[in-house]
């Protein structure tokens, strides 16, 4: 559907119907309009992904929700993509599963590009050292909002090592397969690592 403009009418209806229904719902924090368009940058899809992202912002603005709009930056930086994101996103969001030093560099780079509020709306990759203990205190200190990937072991099996493990294997690196990649709680409701829950409670206390 990204590359077939004939399908974009259906996408427009889908996006507008959902946003119109919830445009003043106080439970909605933010609208992330297009998940990881930079994942479509290869395979000759770059121009199509950028064009569709522009449309998503336009369609959402036509509805006029009370909540802010965004599209998250992920996997490197493309000038044409970034130009739209900086101009159109009310809150600049990003996904980062990299090792903690790379995570810090990503934040530092974003801080040089925009003065808008930042939210990391996907992180947590223990296999690469992107952990609750490292990332959450850093985001808190930097005044950056966050949503990490995964609450409980579920059908998508994202606690199992996947992309990060295999990318490391290509580099000849050995990773500990006993580590969960994502998710905080086991099927039975017990935490994977109780120390992580203590960190979350310290840096993101309940608001009610």
Secondary structure as GFF3:
##gff-version 3
##sequence-region A 1 208
A	DSSP	three_ten_helix	5	7	.	.	.	ID=ss1
A	DSSP	alpha_helix	8	22	.	.	.	ID=ss2
A	DSSP	beta_strand	30	32	.	.	.	ID=ss3
A	DSSP	three_ten_helix	37	40	.	.	.	ID=ss4
A	DSSP	alpha_helix	46	63	.	.	.	ID=ss5
A	DSSP	beta_strand	68	70	.	.	.	ID=ss6
A	DSSP	alpha_helix	79	88	.	.	.	ID=ss7
A	DSSP	beta_strand	92	95	.	.	.	ID=ss8
A	DSSP	alpha_helix	100	113	.	.	.	ID=ss9
A	DSSP	beta_strand	118	122	.	.	.	ID=ss10
A	DSSP	three_ten_helix	126	128	.	.	.	ID=ss11
A	DSSP	pi_helix	132	136	.	.	.	ID=ss12
A	DSSP	alpha_helix	137	142	.	.	.	ID=ss13
A	DSSP	beta_strand	145	146	.	.	.	ID=ss14
A	DSSP	alpha_helix	163	170	.	.	.	ID=ss15
A	DSSP	alpha_helix	194	203	.	.	.	ID=ss16
###
